[in-house]
Structures are given as structure tokens and as C-alpha cells.
Amino acid sequence: MKVVGNERRPDWPKLGPSIIIATALIVAIRTAKWVARSSADAQFSDVDVDLDKEVSFAARISIRVMHELLRRHESLFPQRVVPTYEGGSEEDSPP
């Protein structure tokens, strides 16, 4: 196939750490004033249903914000150049 041009697209593997950091910041801010809890049973000290809900909420929010920013301001994020091939579909093009 013949390369007829190039297209700039978001570099998704580089966006993963941004989502993790954003999620962690949201959780940290929303739980900053929580009272420290200690479980009587050390085996289940890491089980906290409320914290699990906060993490799920924060992940949803950070992904929604990332999608909105990508939709409106794609150039803010790392880009990669993807070759555009003549004719055929994307499945026909080499990797």
C-alpha cells in the first residue's frame, strides 16, 4: 500500500498515567477530611466499601473530563503521527 499522508492522533498509551494521577487527586481531595479508620481484624484492614465507591466515582469523573478535553482540545495532549494509506480500509493497512 502507498502512504498518501499522515494524520495526528492522541497517543493513548501516554494518557494512561494522566488518568491515574487525576483519579488519585480526586480521591485525595474528596477523602482528605475523613477520620482514619482502623479495623479490629487486621486481615480486613484494607477493605473499605466507602473508599471503593470514591475510587470508582473518581475514575468515572477523570475519564469523563479526559474525553471532553480530547473532544474539544485534542492538541493539548501527546500526539503521534499515523500514516494514511491510499485506498482500502483501515483493516487493509499495515500495522
All heavy atoms as an XYZ file, in Angstrom:
748
protein
N       0.838     -1.182      0.000
C       0.000      0.000      0.000
C       0.882      1.244      0.000
O       1.942      1.259      0.593
C      -0.870      0.035      1.244
C      -1.866     -1.044      1.376
S      -3.389     -0.258      1.863
C      -4.492     -1.311      1.027
N       0.378      2.262     -0.604
C       1.122      3.503     -0.723
C       0.659      4.488      0.357
O      -0.529      4.700      0.562
C       0.882      4.099     -2.106
C       1.604      5.376     -2.353
C       1.291      5.896     -3.752
C       1.933      7.254     -3.935
N       1.547      7.846     -5.218
N       1.628      5.094      1.055
C       1.320      6.106      2.065
C       1.044      7.416      1.341
O       1.855      7.885      0.546
C       2.494      6.279      3.052
C       2.204      7.399      4.031
C       2.784      4.986      3.780
N      -0.140      8.001      1.603
C      -0.522      9.238      0.931
C      -0.499     10.442      1.863
O      -0.700     11.565      1.428
C      -1.914      9.115      0.271
C      -1.881      8.118     -0.866
C      -2.969      8.753      1.288
N      -0.270     10.225      3.124
C      -0.216     11.345      4.065
C      -0.084     10.842      5.492
O       0.072      9.646      5.742
N      -0.150     11.773      6.392
C      -0.059     11.442      7.809
C      -1.183     12.143      8.562
O      -1.625     13.220      8.172
C       1.290     11.884      8.385
C       2.426     11.082      7.813
O       2.388      9.864      7.822
N       3.436     11.760      7.283
N      -1.607     11.523      9.647
C      -2.669     12.074     10.482
C      -2.175     12.089     11.922
O      -1.533     11.151     12.385
C      -3.898     11.168     10.352
C      -5.104     11.661     11.072
C      -6.293     10.735     10.845
O      -6.388     10.119      9.776
O      -7.098     10.631     11.776
N      -2.455     13.166     12.637
C      -2.064     13.261     14.046
C      -3.231     12.791     14.903
O      -4.355     13.252     14.733
C      -1.671     14.680     14.397
C      -0.438     15.127     13.619
C       0.007     16.512     13.974
N       0.625     16.682     15.280
C       1.799     16.201     15.650
N       2.491     15.468     14.811
N       2.296     16.417     16.845
N      -2.947     11.859     15.800
C      -3.964     11.315     16.706
C      -3.424     11.319     18.123
O      -2.216     11.270     18.337
C      -4.314      9.877     16.322
C      -5.009      9.753     15.003
C      -5.424      8.326     14.772
N      -5.967      8.150     13.432
C      -6.166      6.990     12.874
N      -5.852      5.878     13.512
N      -6.672      6.909     11.667
N      -4.307     11.328     19.118
C      -3.830     11.252     20.508
C      -3.057      9.956     20.746
O      -3.410      8.908     20.220
C      -5.112     11.255     21.340
C      -6.154     11.815     20.449
C      -5.757     11.459     19.047
N      -1.994     10.044     21.508
C      -1.181      8.875     21.839
C      -1.747      8.266     23.120
O      -1.386      8.645     24.230
C       0.272      9.297     22.022
C       1.218      8.114     22.039
O       0.740      6.967     21.941
O       2.434      8.339     22.149
N      -2.684      7.324     22.957
C      -3.423      6.762     24.088
C      -2.561      6.128     25.165
O      -2.833      6.308     26.358
C      -4.480      5.775     23.580
C      -5.614      6.491     22.937
C      -5.841      6.614     21.597
C      -6.642      7.225     23.571
N      -6.956      7.384     21.363
C      -7.473      7.760     22.572
C      -6.950      7.491     24.902
C      -8.587      8.543     22.853
C      -8.064      8.261     25.187
C      -8.862      8.776     24.169
N      -1.506      5.390     24.855
C      -0.689      4.818     25.937
C      -0.093      5.875     26.865
O       0.120      5.634     28.039
C       0.411      4.046     25.203
C      -0.201      3.694     23.898
C      -1.092      4.869     23.551
N       0.153      7.071     26.350
C       0.710      8.132     27.188
C      -0.358      8.817     28.037
O      -0.033      9.564     28.953
C       1.425      9.160     26.327
C       2.708      8.622     25.729
C       3.447      9.681     24.984
C       4.736      9.117     24.418
N       5.454     10.091     23.626
N      -1.630      8.608     27.738
C      -2.702      9.233     28.505
C      -3.054      8.446     29.764
O      -3.657      8.989     30.683
C      -3.949      9.401     27.633
C      -3.813     10.382     26.472
C      -5.095     10.408     25.660
C      -3.486     11.764     26.976
N      -2.681      7.185     29.830
C      -2.987      6.349     30.993
C      -2.493      6.927     32.308
O      -3.263      7.053     33.268
N      -1.213      7.314     32.397
C      -0.736      7.898     33.647
C      -1.484      9.172     34.037
O      -1.697      9.432     35.221
C       0.739      8.192     33.368
C       1.114      7.203     32.310
C      -0.115      7.061     31.457
N      -1.912      9.949     33.066
C      -2.676     11.167     33.369
C      -3.994     10.835     34.043
O      -4.410     11.506     34.991
C      -2.948     11.957     32.082
O      -1.753     12.327     31.473
N      -4.652      9.782     33.572
C      -5.925      9.369     34.166
C      -5.699      8.844     35.584
O      -6.480      9.141     36.491
C      -6.627      8.327     33.275
C      -7.066      8.993     31.965
C      -7.829      7.719     33.992
C      -7.615      8.054     30.935
N      -4.635      8.095     35.787
C      -4.334      7.576     37.128
C      -4.063      8.724     38.098
O      -4.580      8.738     39.225
C      -3.132      6.612     37.076
C      -3.524      5.341     36.324
C      -2.645      6.275     38.479
C      -2.366      4.426     36.024
N      -3.275      9.697     37.677
C      -2.953     10.832     38.545
C      -4.212     11.641     38.848
O      -4.451     12.029     39.997
C      -1.863     11.706     37.900
C      -0.540     10.940     37.868
C      -1.714     13.036     38.637
C       0.519     11.568     36.998
N      -5.029     11.894     37.834
C      -6.267     12.648     38.049
C      -7.199     11.927     39.015
O      -7.785     12.539     39.910
C      -6.971     12.893     36.711
N      -7.323     10.616     38.858
C      -8.172      9.827     39.748
C      -7.653      9.892     41.182
O      -8.417     10.097     42.128
C      -8.236      8.368     39.270
O      -8.761      8.337     37.941
C      -9.120      7.524     40.170
N      -6.342      9.747     41.351
C      -5.762      9.800     42.691
C      -5.969     11.164     43.337
O      -6.265     11.254     44.540
C      -4.271      9.466     42.627
N      -5.854     12.233     42.560
C      -6.084     13.573     43.104
C      -7.529     13.765     43.541
O      -7.788     14.343     44.604
C      -5.703     14.637     42.071
C      -4.220     14.875     41.895
C      -3.964     15.789     40.695
C      -3.633     15.485     43.152
N      -8.463     13.295     42.749
C      -9.876     13.417     43.116
C     -10.149     12.655     44.408
O     -10.819     13.164     45.312
C     -10.784     12.923     41.968
C     -10.666     13.852     40.760
C     -12.239     12.824     42.426
C     -11.299     13.310     39.498
N      -9.642     11.436     44.506
C      -9.843     10.642     45.724
C      -9.207     11.353     46.920
O      -9.803     11.445     47.996
C      -9.273      9.212     45.566
C      -9.261      8.477     46.897
C     -10.079      8.428     44.547
N      -8.002     11.869     46.746
C      -7.305     12.536     47.850
C      -8.074     13.757     48.340
O      -8.223     13.968     49.552
C      -5.901     12.939     47.408
N      -8.579     14.544     47.409
C      -9.320     15.749     47.791
C     -10.637     15.392     48.468
O     -11.000     15.963     49.491
C      -9.556     16.641     46.557
C      -8.219     17.230     46.101
C     -10.567     17.740     46.855
C      -8.257     17.878     44.734
N     -11.350     14.425     47.910
C     -12.666     14.072     48.465
C     -12.571     13.344     49.805
O     -13.519     13.341     50.574
C     -13.443     13.223     47.464
C     -13.919     14.040     46.257
C     -14.678     13.193     45.280
N     -15.806     12.495     45.852
C     -17.058     12.939     45.873
N     -17.321     14.123     45.365
N     -18.024     12.209     46.390
N     -11.443     12.707     50.089
C     -11.330     11.944     51.330
C     -10.374     12.594     52.340
O     -10.076     11.999     53.367
C     -10.855     10.509     51.041
O      -9.567     10.556     50.428
C     -11.823      9.765     50.146
N      -9.911     13.795     52.076
C      -8.909     14.440     52.927
C      -9.376     14.612     54.369
O      -8.580     14.492     55.301
C      -8.520     15.795     52.342
N     -10.637     14.872     54.577
C     -11.132     15.118     55.938
C     -11.754     13.895     56.595
O     -12.343     14.003     57.659
C     -12.132     16.263     55.922
C     -11.475     17.586     55.584
C     -12.397     18.739     55.803
C     -11.656     20.028     55.533
N     -12.453     21.191     55.871
N     -11.609     12.752     55.957
C     -12.126     11.525     56.572
C     -11.316     11.194     57.824
O     -10.097     11.377     57.857
C     -12.025     10.358     55.601
C     -13.074     10.335     54.534
C     -13.914     11.344     54.161
C     -13.370      9.239     53.674
N     -14.704     10.949     53.122
C     -14.398      9.650     52.805
C     -12.866      7.967     53.550
C     -14.932      8.830     51.834
C     -13.400      7.142     52.568
C     -14.431      7.568     51.729
N     -11.991     10.677     58.800
C     -11.325     10.221     60.010
C     -10.660      8.878     59.705
O     -11.250      8.016     59.053
C     -12.350     10.060     61.159
C     -11.685      9.510     62.407
C     -13.041     11.376     61.430
N      -9.422      8.728     60.187
C      -8.712      7.464     59.970
C      -9.468      6.337     60.660
O      -9.925      6.478     61.791
C      -7.302      7.555     60.513
N      -9.609      5.227     59.955
C     -10.331      4.078     60.498
C      -9.364      2.921     60.697
O      -8.506      2.678     59.870
C     -11.421      3.622     59.538
C     -12.435      4.687     59.229
C     -13.439      4.152     58.248
N     -14.216      5.267     57.702
C     -15.045      5.153     56.712
N     -15.235      3.990     56.139
N     -15.719      6.188     56.266
N      -9.557      2.222     61.780
C      -8.762      1.015     61.975
C      -9.724     -0.128     62.235
O     -10.654     -0.014     63.022
C      -7.793      1.178     63.139
O      -8.512      1.393     64.331
N      -9.496     -1.196     61.546
C     -10.362     -2.355     61.685
C      -9.864     -3.214     62.843
O      -8.664     -3.342     63.078
C     -10.354     -3.166     60.391
O     -11.133     -4.324     60.543
N     -10.790     -3.801     63.551
C     -10.411     -4.696     64.658
C      -9.702     -5.933     64.120
O      -8.824     -6.484     64.765
C     -11.645     -5.085     65.457
N     -10.083     -6.354     62.920
C      -9.477     -7.537     62.310
C      -8.433     -7.088     61.287
O      -8.777     -6.497     60.262
C     -10.561     -8.389     61.637
C     -10.033     -9.727     61.146
O      -8.830     -9.998     61.324
O     -10.832    -10.500     60.594
N      -7.168     -7.330     61.543
C      -6.086     -6.888     60.658
C      -6.171     -7.520     59.268
O      -5.681     -6.961     58.299
C      -4.741     -7.217     61.290
N      -6.832     -8.657     59.169
C      -6.940     -9.342     57.879
C      -7.780     -8.522     56.893
O      -7.545     -8.556     55.697
C      -7.580    -10.719     58.074
C      -7.707    -11.516     56.795
C      -8.363    -12.866     57.037
O      -8.798    -13.172     58.125
N      -8.434    -13.660     55.988
N      -8.743     -7.752     57.402
C      -9.631     -6.976     56.537
C      -9.397     -5.474     56.665
O     -10.281     -4.684     56.379
C     -11.091     -7.305     56.863
C     -11.441     -8.732     56.615
C     -11.694     -9.599     57.670
C     -11.507     -9.238     55.326
C     -12.016    -10.927     57.443
C     -11.820    -10.558     55.086
C     -12.073    -11.416     56.147
N      -8.205     -5.074     57.057
C      -7.937     -3.650     57.273
C      -7.954     -2.843     55.977
O      -8.139     -1.638     56.014
C      -6.595     -3.470     57.976
O      -5.558     -3.969     57.156
N      -7.758     -3.495     54.838
C      -7.759     -2.769     53.564
C      -9.130     -2.756     52.890
O      -9.282     -2.198     51.819
C      -6.720     -3.361     52.621
C      -7.025     -4.796     52.234
O      -7.723     -5.469     53.009
O      -6.556     -5.233     51.180
N     -10.135     -3.348     53.512
C     -11.474     -3.398     52.927
C     -12.264     -2.196     53.427
O     -12.468     -2.026     54.619
C     -12.203     -4.710     53.312
C     -13.618     -4.706     52.782
C     -11.428     -5.902     52.801
N     -12.665     -1.345     52.489
C     -13.458     -0.170     52.834
C     -14.400      0.115     51.670
O     -13.982      0.608     50.626
C     -12.551      1.018     53.105
C     -13.299      2.220     53.651
O     -14.546      2.217     53.614
O     -12.636      3.157     54.118
N     -15.660     -0.198     51.869
C     -16.652     -0.053     50.802
C     -16.791      1.406     50.389
O     -16.907      1.713     49.200
C     -18.019     -0.635     51.252
C     -19.085     -0.392     50.215
C     -17.876     -2.117     51.543
N     -16.760      2.326     51.353
C     -16.888      3.752     51.029
C     -15.725      4.235     50.165
O     -15.918      4.994     49.222
C     -16.961      4.590     52.301
C     -18.238      4.333     53.082
O     -19.248      3.947     52.452
O     -18.223      4.518     54.311
N     -14.528      3.778     50.479
C     -13.368      4.172     49.680
C     -13.448      3.574     48.281
O     -13.110      4.248     47.292
C     -12.070      3.736     50.367
C     -10.784      4.147     49.659
C     -10.707      5.657     49.500
C      -9.579      3.624     50.411
N     -13.921      2.345     48.168
C     -14.102      1.734     46.846
C     -15.073      2.545     45.995
O     -14.857      2.747     44.800
C     -14.599      0.292     46.972
C     -13.544     -0.640     47.546
O     -12.353     -0.287     47.511
O     -13.928     -1.724     48.029
N     -16.134      3.032     46.623
C     -17.105      3.867     45.901
C     -16.470      5.182     45.457
O     -16.717      5.657     44.346
C     -18.320      4.150     46.787
C     -19.206      2.957     46.988
C     -20.369      3.298     47.899
C     -21.222      2.077     48.193
N     -22.311      2.393     49.134
N     -15.649      5.766     46.316
C     -14.961      7.015     45.965
C     -13.995      6.816     44.795
O     -13.908      7.649     43.903
C     -14.206      7.581     47.171
C     -15.084      8.209     48.203
C     -15.828      9.429     47.713
O     -15.315     10.161     46.835
O     -16.945      9.656     48.204
N     -13.270      5.717     44.808
C     -12.327      5.435     43.718
C     -13.077      5.242     42.399
O     -12.681      5.781     41.362
C     -11.448      4.206     44.049
C     -10.639      3.770     42.839
C     -10.536      4.507     45.220
N     -14.183      4.507     42.432
C     -14.986      4.309     41.215
C     -15.530      5.632     40.695
O     -15.503      5.909     39.492
C     -16.149      3.351     41.494
O     -15.666      2.078     41.791
N     -16.021      6.452     41.614
C     -16.541      7.759     41.230
C     -15.438      8.616     40.614
O     -15.613      9.235     39.564
C     -17.152      8.463     42.448
C     -17.558      9.877     42.186
C     -18.720     10.152     41.492
C     -16.765     10.931     42.617
C     -19.086     11.463     41.232
C     -17.124     12.238     42.367
C     -18.293     12.507     41.674
N     -14.272      8.655     41.259
C     -13.160      9.470     40.776
C     -12.687      9.012     39.398
O     -12.376      9.834     38.536
C     -12.007      9.422     41.778
N     -12.642      7.702     39.178
C     -12.232      7.186     37.862
C     -13.233      7.608     36.791
O     -12.838      8.033     35.699
C     -12.105      5.670     37.916
N     -14.522      7.500     37.104
C     -15.550      7.924     36.148
C     -15.416      9.399     35.812
O     -15.491      9.790     34.638
C     -16.953      7.656     36.721
C     -17.588      6.414     36.238
C     -19.074      6.292     36.534
N     -19.639      7.120     37.575
C     -19.803      6.766     38.861
N     -19.393      5.581     39.267
N     -20.355      7.586     39.719
N     -15.223     10.217     36.825
C     -15.111     11.663     36.606
C     -13.872     11.997     35.788
O     -13.931     12.781     34.837
C     -15.074     12.418     37.958
C     -16.408     12.276     38.677
C     -14.706     13.888     37.774
C     -17.577     12.866     37.942
N     -12.727     11.423     36.134
C     -11.492     11.755     35.408
C     -11.560     11.305     33.953
O     -11.078     12.004     33.061
C     -10.268     11.179     36.110
O     -10.345      9.788     36.202
N     -12.188     10.168     33.692
C     -12.323      9.704     32.306
C     -13.286     10.608     31.535
O     -13.038     10.942     30.371
C     -12.751      8.230     32.275
C     -11.587      7.356     32.748
C     -13.217      7.808     30.886
C     -11.940      5.917     32.993
N     -14.370     11.039     32.177
C     -15.308     11.965     31.513
C     -14.624     13.272     31.162
O     -14.804     13.808     30.064
C     -16.512     12.242     32.409
C     -17.489     11.088     32.464
C     -18.619     11.356     33.406
N     -19.453     12.440     32.909
C     -20.500     12.921     33.573
N     -20.825     12.428     34.754
N     -21.221     13.893     33.065
N     -13.821     13.798     32.090
C     -13.103     15.049     31.830
C     -12.093     14.853     30.700
O     -11.983     15.693     29.800
C     -12.403     15.546     33.121
C     -11.436     16.677     32.818
C     -13.442     15.980     34.148
N     -11.374     13.732     30.715
C     -10.390     13.457     29.667
C     -11.062     13.383     28.294
O     -10.555     13.949     27.320
C      -9.646     12.154     29.970
C      -8.529     11.846     29.011
S      -7.127     12.938     29.156
C      -6.488     12.463     30.739
N     -12.196     12.710     28.221
C     -12.910     12.617     26.934
C     -13.361     13.994     26.452
O     -13.250     14.309     25.261
C     -14.116     11.682     27.057
C     -13.763     10.244     26.931
N     -13.419      9.654     25.747
C     -13.694      9.264     27.859
C     -13.149      8.383     25.939
N     -13.299      8.120     27.226
N     -13.862     14.811     27.354
C     -14.316     16.155     26.969
C     -13.142     17.006     26.494
O     -13.243     17.700     25.487
C     -15.030     16.827     28.142
C     -15.580     18.185     27.826
C     -16.701     18.182     26.794
O     -17.303     17.119     26.557
O     -16.972     19.255     26.226
N     -12.033     16.948     27.212
C     -10.856     17.708     26.788
C     -10.324     17.219     25.444
O      -9.917     18.019     24.604
C      -9.760     17.631     27.850
C     -10.024     18.427     29.121
C      -8.950     18.129     30.153
C     -10.087     19.914     28.825
N     -10.327     15.911     25.240
C      -9.874     15.376     23.950
C     -10.805     15.803     22.819
O     -10.356     16.073     21.710
C      -9.782     13.857     24.007
C      -8.515     13.309     24.627
C      -8.661     11.822     24.913
C      -7.327     13.551     23.723
N     -12.083     15.847     23.117
C     -13.047     16.228     22.080
C     -12.871     17.691     21.680
O     -12.916     18.030     20.502
C     -14.468     15.985     22.590
C     -15.537     16.121     21.532
C     -16.888     15.675     22.041
N     -17.434     16.517     23.082
C     -18.050     17.682     22.864
N     -18.156     18.137     21.642
N     -18.535     18.380     23.867
N     -12.638     18.550     22.663
C     -12.568     19.985     22.380
C     -11.150     20.508     22.158
O     -10.960     21.475     21.418
C     -13.210     20.770     23.512
C     -14.686     20.567     23.582
C     -15.272     21.425     24.659
N     -16.695     21.172     24.750
C     -17.597     22.112     24.826
N     -17.232     23.379     24.820
N     -18.872     21.809     24.911
N     -10.177     19.928     22.858
C      -8.807     20.456     22.823
C      -7.801     19.328     22.645
O      -6.893     19.140     23.458
C      -8.510     21.210     24.120
C      -9.508     22.263     24.453
N      -9.595     23.454     23.771
C     -10.493     22.282     25.386
C     -10.581     24.176     24.275
N     -11.144     23.483     25.253
N      -7.923     18.599     21.571
C      -7.079     17.430     21.321
C      -5.595     17.778     21.282
O      -4.746     16.991     21.688
C      -7.503     16.784     20.004
C      -6.886     15.456     19.739
C      -7.429     14.842     18.470
O      -8.562     14.345     18.496
O      -6.703     14.881     17.464
N      -5.268     18.981     20.850
C      -3.860     19.360     20.703
C      -3.145     19.546     22.044
O      -1.922     19.660     22.083
C      -3.747     20.641     19.883
O      -4.400     21.705     20.561
N      -3.872     19.569     23.160
C      -3.247     19.690     24.475
C      -2.486     18.430     24.876
O      -1.620     18.481     25.740
C      -4.311     19.952     25.553
C      -5.002     21.295     25.547
C      -6.120     21.299     26.577
C      -4.008     22.399     25.845
N      -2.815     17.307     24.268
C      -2.299     16.013     24.691
C      -1.235     15.498     23.738
O      -1.150     15.935     22.596
C      -3.453     15.013     24.805
C      -4.453     15.435     25.827
C      -5.590     16.120     25.453
C      -4.240     15.185     27.166
C      -6.503     16.540     26.398
C      -5.137     15.599     28.118
C      -6.276     16.280     27.739
N      -0.406     14.539     24.213
C       0.629     13.978     23.340
C       0.009     13.394     22.065
O      -1.031     12.741     22.120
C       1.249     12.860     24.183
C       0.865     13.137     25.581
C      -0.410     13.911     25.528
N       0.642     13.678     20.959
C       0.145     13.224     19.661
C       1.155     12.265     19.045
O       2.336     12.295     19.356
C      -0.032     14.421     18.717
C      -0.958     15.493     19.230
C      -2.397     15.139     19.041
O      -2.802     14.722     17.974
N      -3.189     15.302     20.081
N       0.653     11.418     18.168
C       1.542     10.572     17.371
C       1.098     10.686     15.922
O      -0.065     10.968     15.629
C       1.521      9.126     17.844
C       0.215      8.417     17.658
C       0.282      7.016     18.264
N      -1.006      6.389     18.153
C      -1.290      5.408     17.309
N      -0.360      4.932     16.513
N      -2.490      4.889     17.260
N       2.036     10.492     15.038
C       1.754     10.588     13.605
C       1.426      9.188     13.091
O       2.192      8.250     13.266
C       2.959     11.186     12.856
C       2.689     11.217     11.363
C       3.273     12.577     13.379
N       0.252      9.078     12.459
C      -0.210      7.804     11.917
C      -0.286      7.946     10.400
O      -0.934      8.865      9.891
C      -1.610      7.445     12.490
C      -2.111      6.151     11.899
C      -1.556      7.381     13.996
N       0.379      7.056      9.653
C       0.326      7.162      8.191
C      -1.076      6.867      7.653
O      -1.802      6.043      8.196
C       1.329      6.120      7.698
C       1.587      5.230      8.846
C       1.222      5.958     10.097
N      -1.443      7.581      6.589
C      -2.703      7.358      5.889
C      -2.368      6.662      4.570
O      -1.501      7.113      3.828
C      -3.408      8.698      5.603
O      -3.554      9.403      6.835
C      -4.771      8.474      4.982
N      -3.063      5.558      4.306
C      -2.762      4.757      3.122
C      -3.784      4.999      2.022
O      -4.946      5.308      2.287
C      -2.725      3.271      3.487
C      -1.618      2.957      4.472
C      -1.877      2.928      5.834
C      -0.331      2.731      4.025
C      -0.859      2.655      6.738
C       0.687      2.468      4.933
C       0.409      2.431      6.278
O       1.415      2.180      7.168
N      -3.338      4.825      0.795
C      -4.188      5.020     -0.375
C      -5.170      3.873     -0.524
O      -4.774      2.713     -0.480
C      -3.299      5.103     -1.611
C      -4.042      5.285     -2.915
C      -3.076      5.369     -4.069
O      -2.255      4.456     -4.211
O      -3.154      6.357     -4.795
N      -6.446      4.193     -0.699
C      -7.472      3.172     -0.942
C      -7.635      2.214      0.214
O      -6.940      2.243      1.204
N      -8.608      1.337      0.096
C      -8.835      0.299      1.098
C      -9.351      0.866      2.407
O      -9.602      2.057      2.568
N      -9.496     -0.017      3.352
C      -9.970      0.389      4.669
C      -8.837      0.315      5.669
O      -7.714     -0.080      5.344
C     -11.113     -0.520      5.113
O     -10.637     -1.840      5.272
N      -9.119      0.679      6.901
C      -8.088      0.662      7.941
C      -7.594     -0.757      8.207
O      -6.470     -0.971      8.600
C      -8.634      1.301      9.205
C      -7.547      1.805     10.118
C      -8.086      2.690     11.218
O      -8.578      3.785     10.913
O      -8.019      2.252     12.376
N      -8.464     -1.764      8.018
C      -8.058     -3.154      8.246
C      -7.053     -3.617      7.194
O      -6.242     -4.502      7.447
C      -9.271     -4.087      8.222
C     -10.183     -3.936      9.421
C     -11.505     -3.295      9.039
O     -11.826     -3.267      7.839
O     -12.192     -2.811      9.940
N      -7.096     -3.034      5.991
C      -6.188     -3.414      4.920
C      -4.794     -2.824      5.102
O      -3.836     -3.309      4.519
C      -6.729     -2.953      3.567
C      -8.024     -3.643      3.204
O      -8.285     -4.733      3.757
O      -8.787     -3.095      2.400
N      -4.672     -1.765      5.903
C      -3.391     -1.083      6.038
C      -2.455     -1.854      6.956
O      -2.903     -2.545      7.879
C      -3.594      0.336      6.562
O      -4.178      0.297      7.832
N      -1.148     -1.740      6.736
C      -0.197     -2.435      7.600
C      -0.196     -1.829      8.999
O      -0.585     -0.679      9.169
C       1.146     -2.213      6.904
C       0.933     -1.188      5.871
C      -0.519     -1.034      5.638
N       0.262     -2.569     10.002
C       0.249     -2.056     11.391
C       1.218     -0.914     11.613
O       2.114     -0.661     10.974
C       0.636     -3.266     12.230
C       1.202     -4.266     11.304
C       0.755     -3.903      9.926
